[in-house]
Amino acid sequence: MDHYRTLQVTREAEPEVIERAYKALSLKYHPDTADPSQRTAATRRMQRINEAYAVLRDPKRRAEYDRTLPNENAGSWDRFLDVGIVGLFLDRFGRGQSPSR
């Protein structure tokens, strides 16, 4: 799960932007305001929003999380130095998926 995508902010977002996004999404998707038939889905979505906010609002946790993300500006060599051959494989094929032939 990409916490930045969940909160609909960029990786460069300032803490104030992250907080505003969290509050807006909380109001929009809170399970108490959802239709009863959609409450379970709204609860799951709200849990993802809360998890993303908990990580991104804390500078230390955010820095740790950012280190796990692929560097979009890095070339293959830089990425290899960051994550090694296994990391490149996981970038390409994902976790739990087998390579397509």
Secondary structure, DSSP 4 states (H G I P E B T S, - for coil): --HHHHHT--TT--HHHHHHHHHHHHHHH-GGGS-GGGHHHHHHHHHHHHHHHHHHHSHHHHHHHHHHS--TT--HHHHHHHHHHHHHHHHHH-TT-PPP-
